[in-house]
Amino acid sequence: MDATAMVAVVLLATQFIKDILKGWKIRIKGAGAILLSFLVSIGVVLYFYIKTGTPITAEAIWILVSVFGLANGGKKIISKLKPASP
């Protein structure tokens, strides 16, 4: 799984978890959403390393930071592209 796929999984999983929590009347916004995204990023990167059997090194931290940053940046870009409500 490359970084692009990891970013997509983080975006989708974070939104999925937020939707589930919204059904339970729990709203995640602001810092909570960023924390959730960070936790999902950790899970996705760890899953990648465990699945491939790759040893966890300092490079894993760089990949984690990259995936987390790109996922949050991508989310901000996507939210800016939403059409305005009439």
Biopython code that builds the backbone (N, CA, C, O; Angstrom):
import numpy as np
from Bio.PDB.StructureBuilder import StructureBuilder

atoms = [
    (1, "MET", "N", (0.863, -1.169, 0.000)),
    (1, "MET", "CA", (0.000, 0.000, 0.000)),
    (1, "MET", "C", (0.909, 1.231, 0.000)),
    (1, "MET", "O", (1.791, 1.358, 0.849)),
    (2, "ASP", "N", (0.693, 2.114, -0.935)),
    (2, "ASP", "CA", (1.510, 3.319, -0.987)),
    (2, "ASP", "C", (0.869, 4.438, -0.161)),
    (2, "ASP", "O", (-0.221, 4.272, 0.385)),
    (3, "ALA", "N", (1.550, 5.563, -0.079)),
    (3, "ALA", "CA", (1.075, 6.663, 0.758)),
    (3, "ALA", "C", (-0.273, 7.194, 0.286)),
    (3, "ALA", "O", (-1.105, 7.584, 1.104)),
    (4, "THR", "N", (-0.493, 7.211, -1.021)),
    (4, "THR", "CA", (-1.764, 7.706, -1.540)),
    (4, "THR", "C", (-2.926, 6.850, -1.041)),
    (4, "THR", "O", (-3.959, 7.373, -0.624)),
    (5, "ALA", "N", (-2.749, 5.555, -1.086)),
    (5, "ALA", "CA", (-3.795, 4.650, -0.611)),
    (5, "ALA", "C", (-3.991, 4.806, 0.894)),
    (5, "ALA", "O", (-5.122, 4.763, 1.380)),
    (6, "MET", "N", (-2.904, 4.985, 1.632)),
    (6, "MET", "CA", (-3.030, 5.174, 3.083)),
    (6, "MET", "C", (-3.796, 6.453, 3.404)),
    (6, "MET", "O", (-4.627, 6.465, 4.312)),
    (7, "VAL", "N", (-3.524, 7.524, 2.668)),
    (7, "VAL", "CA", (-4.235, 8.784, 2.883)),
    (7, "VAL", "C", (-5.732, 8.591, 2.615)),
    (7, "VAL", "O", (-6.573, 9.057, 3.384)),
    (8, "ALA", "N", (-6.052, 7.901, 1.522)),
    (8, "ALA", "CA", (-7.461, 7.653, 1.187)),
    (8, "ALA", "C", (-8.140, 6.831, 2.274)),
    (8, "ALA", "O", (-9.279, 7.117, 2.642)),
    (9, "VAL", "N", (-7.462, 5.821, 2.788)),
    (9, "VAL", "CA", (-8.038, 4.986, 3.849)),
    (9, "VAL", "C", (-8.245, 5.807, 5.118)),
    (9, "VAL", "O", (-9.264, 5.656, 5.791)),
    (10, "VAL", "N", (-7.296, 6.667, 5.447)),
    (10, "VAL", "CA", (-7.436, 7.511, 6.634)),
    (10, "VAL", "C", (-8.641, 8.442, 6.479)),
    (10, "VAL", "O", (-9.437, 8.589, 7.407)),
    (11, "LEU", "N", (-8.775, 9.066, 5.311)),
    (11, "LEU", "CA", (-9.922, 9.950, 5.075)),
    (11, "LEU", "C", (-11.241, 9.195, 5.212)),
    (11, "LEU", "O", (-12.162, 9.652, 5.890)),
    (12, "LEU", "N", (-11.322, 8.045, 4.568)),
    (12, "LEU", "CA", (-12.565, 7.274, 4.601)),
    (12, "LEU", "C", (-12.866, 6.729, 5.992)),
    (12, "LEU", "O", (-14.003, 6.810, 6.458)),
    (13, "ALA", "N", (-11.861, 6.177, 6.653)),
    (13, "ALA", "CA", (-12.081, 5.593, 7.985)),
    (13, "ALA", "C", (-12.454, 6.667, 9.003)),
    (13, "ALA", "O", (-13.326, 6.449, 9.844)),
    (14, "THR", "N", (-11.804, 7.814, 8.932)),
    (14, "THR", "CA", (-12.124, 8.897, 9.863)),
    (14, "THR", "C", (-13.563, 9.361, 9.672)),
    (14, "THR", "O", (-14.296, 9.549, 10.643)),
    (15, "GLN", "N", (-13.962, 9.544, 8.417)),
    (15, "GLN", "CA", (-15.333, 9.978, 8.153)),
    (15, "GLN", "C", (-16.338, 8.905, 8.581)),
    (15, "GLN", "O", (-17.398, 9.226, 9.118)),
    (16, "PHE", "N", (-16.009, 7.648, 8.345)),
    (16, "PHE", "CA", (-16.879, 6.541, 8.741)),
    (16, "PHE", "C", (-17.080, 6.530, 10.255)),
    (16, "PHE", "O", (-18.206, 6.387, 10.731)),
    (17, "ILE", "N", (-16.005, 6.678, 11.005)),
    (17, "ILE", "CA", (-16.092, 6.688, 12.469)),
    (17, "ILE", "C", (-16.891, 7.895, 12.946)),
    (17, "ILE", "O", (-17.710, 7.774, 13.857)),
    (18, "LYS", "N", (-16.660, 9.059, 12.339)),
    (18, "LYS", "CA", (-17.427, 10.249, 12.712)),
    (18, "LYS", "C", (-18.918, 10.049, 12.446)),
    (18, "LYS", "O", (-19.751, 10.473, 13.246)),
    (19, "ASP", "N", (-19.258, 9.407, 11.328)),
    (19, "ASP", "CA", (-20.668, 9.150, 11.015)),
    (19, "ASP", "C", (-21.297, 8.186, 12.017)),
    (19, "ASP", "O", (-22.444, 8.372, 12.424)),
    (20, "ILE", "N", (-20.557, 7.167, 12.412)),
    (20, "ILE", "CA", (-21.061, 6.230, 13.423)),
    (20, "ILE", "C", (-21.298, 6.963, 14.745)),
    (20, "ILE", "O", (-22.340, 6.792, 15.378)),
    (21, "LEU", "N", (-20.329, 7.775, 15.155)),
    (21, "LEU", "CA", (-20.474, 8.514, 16.408)),
    (21, "LEU", "C", (-21.614, 9.528, 16.330)),
    (21, "LEU", "O", (-22.290, 9.784, 17.326)),
    (22, "LYS", "N", (-21.826, 10.109, 15.136)),
    (22, "LYS", "CA", (-22.937, 11.050, 14.964)),
    (22, "LYS", "C", (-24.271, 10.346, 15.178)),
    (22, "LYS", "O", (-25.207, 10.937, 15.717)),
    (23, "GLY", "N", (-24.362, 9.079, 14.758)),
    (23, "GLY", "CA", (-25.568, 8.294, 14.987)),
    (23, "GLY", "C", (-25.834, 8.064, 16.465)),
    (23, "GLY", "O", (-26.979, 7.859, 16.869)),
    (24, "TRP", "N", (-24.784, 8.096, 17.268)),
    (24, "TRP", "CA", (-24.915, 7.947, 18.715)),
    (24, "TRP", "C", (-25.015, 9.307, 19.409)),
    (24, "TRP", "O", (-24.890, 9.402, 20.630)),
    (25, "LYS", "N", (-25.241, 10.351, 18.617)),
    (25, "LYS", "CA", (-25.372, 11.730, 19.121)),
    (25, "LYS", "C", (-24.070, 12.267, 19.706)),
    (25, "LYS", "O", (-24.094, 13.098, 20.613)),
    (26, "ILE", "N", (-22.939, 11.799, 19.194)),
    (26, "ILE", "CA", (-21.629, 12.308, 19.607)),
    (26, "ILE", "C", (-21.035, 13.045, 18.412)),
    (26, "ILE", "O", (-20.771, 12.437, 17.374)),
    (27, "ARG", "N", (-20.826, 14.341, 18.555)),
    (27, "ARG", "CA", (-20.278, 15.169, 17.474)),
    (27, "ARG", "C", (-18.782, 15.365, 17.697)),
    (27, "ARG", "O", (-18.352, 15.776, 18.775)),
    (28, "ILE", "N", (-18.007, 15.069, 16.676)),
    (28, "ILE", "CA", (-16.560, 15.254, 16.736)),
    (28, "ILE", "C", (-16.217, 16.427, 15.825)),
    (28, "ILE", "O", (-16.458, 16.371, 14.619)),
    (29, "LYS", "N", (-15.653, 17.490, 16.400)),
    (29, "LYS", "CA", (-15.280, 18.671, 15.629)),
    (29, "LYS", "C", (-13.962, 19.224, 16.144)),
    (29, "LYS", "O", (-13.544, 18.923, 17.262)),
    (30, "GLY", "N", (-13.320, 20.025, 15.327)),
    (30, "GLY", "CA", (-12.115, 20.743, 15.744)),
    (30, "GLY", "C", (-10.987, 19.821, 16.163)),
    (30, "GLY", "O", (-10.578, 18.932, 15.416)),
    (31, "ALA", "N", (-10.490, 20.049, 17.372)),
    (31, "ALA", "CA", (-9.348, 19.292, 17.876)),
    (31, "ALA", "C", (-9.677, 17.804, 18.010)),
    (31, "ALA", "O", (-8.809, 16.953, 17.817)),
    (32, "GLY", "N", (-10.915, 17.498, 18.337)),
    (32, "GLY", "CA", (-11.325, 16.094, 18.438)),
    (32, "GLY", "C", (-11.232, 15.377, 17.105)),
    (32, "GLY", "O", (-10.828, 14.216, 17.044)),
    (33, "ALA", "N", (-11.607, 16.070, 16.034)),
    (33, "ALA", "CA", (-11.521, 15.479, 14.698)),
    (33, "ALA", "C", (-10.070, 15.267, 14.282)),
    (33, "ALA", "O", (-9.744, 14.273, 13.634)),
    (34, "ILE", "N", (-9.211, 16.195, 14.653)),
    (34, "ILE", "CA", (-7.789, 16.056, 14.340)),
    (34, "ILE", "C", (-7.189, 14.899, 15.127)),
    (34, "ILE", "O", (-6.399, 14.125, 14.585)),
    (35, "LEU", "N", (-7.554, 14.773, 16.398)),
    (35, "LEU", "CA", (-7.073, 13.652, 17.215)),
    (35, "LEU", "C", (-7.552, 12.323, 16.642)),
    (35, "LEU", "O", (-6.781, 11.367, 16.556)),
    (36, "LEU", "N", (-8.811, 12.262, 16.254)),
    (36, "LEU", "CA", (-9.345, 11.046, 15.639)),
    (36, "LEU", "C", (-8.585, 10.703, 14.367)),
    (36, "LEU", "O", (-8.242, 9.543, 14.141)),
    (37, "SER", "N", (-8.322, 11.703, 13.539)),
    (37, "SER", "CA", (-7.567, 11.494, 12.303)),
    (37, "SER", "C", (-6.152, 10.983, 12.608)),
    (37, "SER", "O", (-5.635, 10.119, 11.899)),
    (38, "PHE", "N", (-5.531, 11.520, 13.661)),
    (38, "PHE", "CA", (-4.193, 11.074, 14.044)),
    (38, "PHE", "C", (-4.208, 9.619, 14.506)),
    (38, "PHE", "O", (-3.330, 8.838, 14.138)),
    (39, "LEU", "N", (-5.198, 9.258, 15.306)),
    (39, "LEU", "CA", (-5.300, 7.876, 15.780)),
    (39, "LEU", "C", (-5.551, 6.910, 14.621)),
    (39, "LEU", "O", (-4.986, 5.816, 14.584)),
    (40, "VAL", "N", (-6.397, 7.318, 13.679)),
    (40, "VAL", "CA", (-6.651, 6.479, 12.505)),
    (40, "VAL", "C", (-5.380, 6.367, 11.666)),
    (40, "VAL", "O", (-5.088, 5.295, 11.135)),
    (41, "SER", "N", (-4.624, 7.454, 11.538)),
    (41, "SER", "CA", (-3.364, 7.425, 10.792)),
    (41, "SER", "C", (-2.380, 6.440, 11.417)),
    (41, "SER", "O", (-1.713, 5.683, 10.712)),
    (42, "ILE", "N", (-2.298, 6.460, 12.731)),
    (42, "ILE", "CA", (-1.419, 5.509, 13.426)),
    (42, "ILE", "C", (-1.859, 4.081, 13.118)),
    (42, "ILE", "O", (-1.030, 3.223, 12.814)),
    (43, "GLY", "N", (-3.152, 3.831, 13.197)),
    (43, "GLY", "CA", (-3.667, 2.492, 12.921)),
    (43, "GLY", "C", (-3.386, 2.038, 11.503)),
    (43, "GLY", "O", (-3.006, 0.887, 11.287)),
    (44, "VAL", "N", (-3.565, 2.920, 10.534)),
    (44, "VAL", "CA", (-3.344, 2.555, 9.128)),
    (44, "VAL", "C", (-1.869, 2.278, 8.870)),
    (44, "VAL", "O", (-1.532, 1.304, 8.196)),
    (45, "VAL", "N", (-0.994, 3.115, 9.393)),
    (45, "VAL", "CA", (0.450, 2.907, 9.176)),
    (45, "VAL", "C", (0.912, 1.633, 9.877)),
    (45, "VAL", "O", (1.684, 0.861, 9.308)),
    (46, "LEU", "N", (0.449, 1.407, 11.102)),
    (46, "LEU", "CA", (0.821, 0.171, 11.800)),
    (46, "LEU", "C", (0.311, -1.060, 11.059)),
    (46, "LEU", "O", (1.020, -2.059, 10.939)),
    (47, "TYR", "N", (-0.923, -0.983, 10.565)),
    (47, "TYR", "CA", (-1.479, -2.092, 9.794)),
    (47, "TYR", "C", (-0.606, -2.391, 8.578)),
    (47, "TYR", "O", (-0.325, -3.554, 8.287)),
    (48, "PHE", "N", (-0.179, -1.358, 7.874)),
    (48, "PHE", "CA", (0.689, -1.531, 6.716)),
    (48, "PHE", "C", (1.991, -2.232, 7.110)),
    (48, "PHE", "O", (2.416, -3.176, 6.443)),
    (49, "TYR", "N", (2.616, -1.775, 8.182)),
    (49, "TYR", "CA", (3.887, -2.378, 8.589)),
    (49, "TYR", "C", (3.708, -3.817, 9.056)),
    (49, "TYR", "O", (4.529, -4.677, 8.737)),
    (50, "ILE", "N", (2.655, -4.084, 9.798)),
    (50, "ILE", "CA", (2.416, -5.448, 10.279)),
    (50, "ILE", "C", (2.069, -6.378, 9.123)),
    (50, "ILE", "O", (2.568, -7.501, 9.054)),
    (51, "LYS", "N", (1.214, -5.910, 8.217)),
    (51, "LYS", "CA", (0.776, -6.737, 7.092)),
    (51, "LYS", "C", (1.939, -7.106, 6.181)),
    (51, "LYS", "O", (2.031, -8.242, 5.716)),
    (52, "THR", "N", (2.823, -6.152, 5.928)),
    (52, "THR", "CA", (3.943, -6.410, 5.015)),
    (52, "THR", "C", (5.141, -7.038, 5.719)),
    (52, "THR", "O", (6.073, -7.501, 5.062)),
    (53, "GLY", "N", (5.125, -7.058, 7.042)),
    (53, "GLY", "CA", (6.249, -7.628, 7.776)),
    (53, "GLY", "C", (7.475, -6.740, 7.762)),
    (53, "GLY", "O", (8.577, -7.186, 8.080)),
    (54, "THR", "N", (7.286, -5.490, 7.395)),
    (54, "THR", "CA", (8.385, -4.531, 7.355)),
    (54, "THR", "C", (8.737, -4.118, 8.778)),
    (54, "THR", "O", (7.847, -3.814, 9.572)),
    (55, "PRO", "N", (10.034, -4.102, 9.110)),
    (55, "PRO", "CA", (10.410, -3.668, 10.458)),
    (55, "PRO", "C", (10.084, -2.185, 10.654)),
    (55, "PRO", "O", (10.264, -1.371, 9.749)),
    (56, "ILE", "N", (9.608, -1.857, 11.835)),
    (56, "ILE", "CA", (9.266, -0.467, 12.147)),
    (56, "ILE", "C", (10.544, 0.271, 12.510)),
    (56, "ILE", "O", (11.229, -0.063, 13.477)),
    (57, "THR", "N", (10.844, 1.279, 11.707)),
    (57, "THR", "CA", (12.056, 2.079, 11.895)),
    (57, "THR", "C", (11.658, 3.550, 11.999)),
    (57, "THR", "O", (10.475, 3.881, 12.086)),
    (58, "ALA", "N", (12.653, 4.417, 11.990)),
    (58, "ALA", "CA", (12.389, 5.857, 12.038)),
    (58, "ALA", "C", (11.617, 6.314, 10.804)),
    (58, "ALA", "O", (10.919, 7.327, 10.849)),
    (59, "GLU", "N", (11.738, 5.582, 9.717)),
    (59, "GLU", "CA", (11.000, 5.925, 8.501)),
    (59, "GLU", "C", (9.490, 5.861, 8.741)),
    (59, "GLU", "O", (8.729, 6.592, 8.107)),
    (60, "ALA", "N", (9.062, 4.998, 9.645)),
    (60, "ALA", "CA", (7.639, 4.866, 9.950)),
    (60, "ALA", "C", (7.082, 6.178, 10.508)),
    (60, "ALA", "O", (5.928, 6.520, 10.251)),
    (61, "ILE", "N", (7.891, 6.905, 11.262)),
    (61, "ILE", "CA", (7.445, 8.190, 11.806)),
    (61, "ILE", "C", (7.228, 9.179, 10.666)),
    (61, "ILE", "O", (6.237, 9.911, 10.656)),
    (62, "TRP", "N", (8.150, 9.203, 9.708)),
    (62, "TRP", "CA", (8.006, 10.096, 8.552)),
    (62, "TRP", "C", (6.755, 9.729, 7.749)),
    (62, "TRP", "O", (6.019, 10.616, 7.316)),
    (63, "ILE", "N", (6.513, 8.455, 7.550)),
    (63, "ILE", "CA", (5.319, 8.019, 6.817)),
    (63, "ILE", "C", (4.061, 8.409, 7.594)),
    (63, "ILE", "O", (3.089, 8.875, 7.000)),
    (64, "LEU", "N", (4.070, 8.223, 8.907)),
    (64, "LEU", "CA", (2.928, 8.605, 9.732)),
    (64, "LEU", "C", (2.642, 10.099, 9.616)),
    (64, "LEU", "O", (1.494, 10.498, 9.421)),
    (65, "VAL", "N", (3.677, 10.923, 9.736)),
    (65, "VAL", "CA", (3.502, 12.374, 9.634)),
    (65, "VAL", "C", (2.990, 12.749, 8.246)),
    (65, "VAL", "O", (2.118, 13.609, 8.118)),
    (66, "SER", "N", (3.520, 12.116, 7.218)),
    (66, "SER", "CA", (3.097, 12.407, 5.848)),
    (66, "SER", "C", (1.639, 12.036, 5.634)),
    (66, "SER", "O", (0.867, 12.829, 5.095)),
    (67, "VAL", "N", (1.263, 10.846, 6.050)),
    (67, "VAL", "CA", (-0.113, 10.382, 5.860)),
    (67, "VAL", "C", (-1.073, 11.272, 6.651)),
    (67, "VAL", "O", (-2.115, 11.673, 6.131)),
    (68, "PHE", "N", (-0.735, 11.576, 7.880)),
    (68, "PHE", "CA", (-1.580, 12.430, 8.711)),
    (68, "PHE", "C", (-1.727, 13.824, 8.103)),
    (68, "PHE", "O", (-2.835, 14.349, 8.002)),
    (69, "GLY", "N", (-0.618, 14.413, 7.705)),
    (69, "GLY", "CA", (-0.650, 15.760, 7.126)),
    (69, "GLY", "C", (-1.412, 15.810, 5.819)),
    (69, "GLY", "O", (-2.222, 16.712, 5.601)),
    (70, "LEU", "N", (-1.157, 14.844, 4.946)),
    (70, "LEU", "CA", (-1.850, 14.830, 3.661)),
    (70, "LEU", "C", (-3.348, 14.563, 3.824)),
    (70, "LEU", "O", (-4.162, 15.137, 3.100)),
    (71, "ALA", "N", (-3.708, 13.712, 4.751)),
    (71, "ALA", "CA", (-5.129, 13.425, 4.974)),
    (71, "ALA", "C", (-5.851, 14.671, 5.487)),
    (71, "ALA", "O", (-6.948, 14.985, 5.027)),
    (72, "ASN", "N", (-5.246, 15.372, 6.424)),
    (72, "ASN", "CA", (-5.890, 16.576, 6.960)),
    (72, "ASN", "C", (-5.883, 17.717, 5.950)),
    (72, "ASN", "O", (-6.850, 18.475, 5.867)),
    (73, "GLY", "N", (-4.814, 17.848, 5.189)),
    (73, "GLY", "CA", (-4.782, 18.851, 4.129)),
    (73, "GLY", "C", (-5.799, 18.541, 3.048)),
    (73, "GLY", "O", (-6.482, 19.438, 2.551)),
    (74, "GLY", "N", (-5.899, 17.278, 2.685)),
    (74, "GLY", "CA", (-6.882, 16.865, 1.684)),
    (74, "GLY", "C", (-8.301, 17.114, 2.147)),
    (74, "GLY", "O", (-9.152, 17.522, 1.357)),
    (75, "LYS", "N", (-8.563, 16.872, 3.419)),
    (75, "LYS", "CA", (-9.898, 17.113, 3.973)),
    (75, "LYS", "C", (-10.245, 18.595, 3.899)),
    (75, "LYS", "O", (-11.377, 18.959, 3.582)),
    (76, "LYS", "N", (-9.262, 19.450, 4.193)),
    (76, "LYS", "CA", (-9.522, 20.892, 4.127)),
    (76, "LYS", "C", (-9.802, 21.335, 2.695)),
    (76, "LYS", "O", (-10.680, 22.167, 2.463)),
    (77, "ILE", "N", (-9.068, 20.790, 1.741)),
    (77, "ILE", "CA", (-9.289, 21.135, 0.337)),
    (77, "ILE", "C", (-10.665, 20.657, -0.106)),
    (77, "ILE", "O", (-11.396, 21.394, -0.768)),
    (78, "ILE", "N", (-11.021, 19.431, 0.255)),
    (78, "ILE", "CA", (-12.326, 18.889, -0.122)),
    (78, "ILE", "C", (-13.451, 19.722, 0.466)),
    (78, "ILE", "O", (-14.446, 19.987, -0.208)),
    (79, "SER", "N", (-13.302, 20.139, 1.724)),
    (79, "SER", "CA", (-14.369, 20.928, 2.356)),
    (79, "SER", "C", (-14.495, 22.306, 1.708)),
    (79, "SER", "O", (-15.586, 22.876, 1.693)),
    (80, "LYS", "N", (-13.405, 22.849, 1.176)),
    (80, "LYS", "CA", (-13.464, 24.145, 0.484)),
    (80, "LYS", "C", (-14.133, 24.025, -0.883)),
    (80, "LYS", "O", (-14.689, 25.001, -1.386)),
    (81, "LEU", "N", (-14.083, 22.837, -1.489)),
    (81, "LEU", "CA", (-14.657, 22.638, -2.821)),
    (81, "LEU", "C", (-16.136, 22.360, -2.807)),
    (81, "LEU", "O", (-16.767, 22.340, -3.863)),
    (82, "LYS", "N", (-16.715, 22.141, -1.627)),
    (82, "LYS", "CA", (-18.155, 21.863, -1.537)),
    (82, "LYS", "C", (-18.922, 23.068, -2.075)),
    (82, "LYS", "O", (-18.587, 24.209, -1.758)),
    (83, "PRO", "N", (-19.947, 22.819, -2.885)),
    (83, "PRO", "CA", (-20.731, 23.951, -3.374)),
    (83, "PRO", "C", (-21.496, 24.630, -2.243)),
    (83, "PRO", "O", (-21.936, 23.983, -1.293)),
    (84, "ALA", "N", (-21.643, 25.930, -2.366)),
    (84, "ALA", "CA", (-22.355, 26.692, -1.337)),
    (84, "ALA", "C", (-23.839, 26.360, -1.400)),
    (84, "ALA", "O", (-24.395, 26.139, -2.476)),
    (85, "SER", "N", (-24.462, 26.328, -0.245)),
    (85, "SER", "CA", (-25.911, 26.052, -0.177)),
    (85, "SER", "C", (-26.669, 27.267, -0.677)),
    (85, "SER", "O", (-26.293, 28.397, -0.367)),
    (86, "PRO", "N", (-27.742, 27.055, -1.452)),
    (86, "PRO", "CA", (-28.522, 28.204, -1.953)),
    (86, "PRO", "C", (-29.317, 28.892, -0.884)),
    (86, "PRO", "O", (-30.014, 29.868, -1.164)),
]
sb = StructureBuilder()
sb.init_structure("model")
sb.init_model(0)
sb.init_chain("A")
sb.init_seg("    ")
for serial, (resi, resn, name, xyz) in enumerate(atoms, 1):
    if name == "N":
        sb.init_residue(resn, " ", resi, " ")
    sb.init_atom(name, np.array(xyz, "f"), 0.0, 1.0, " ", f" {name:<3s}", serial, name[0])
structure = sb.get_structure()
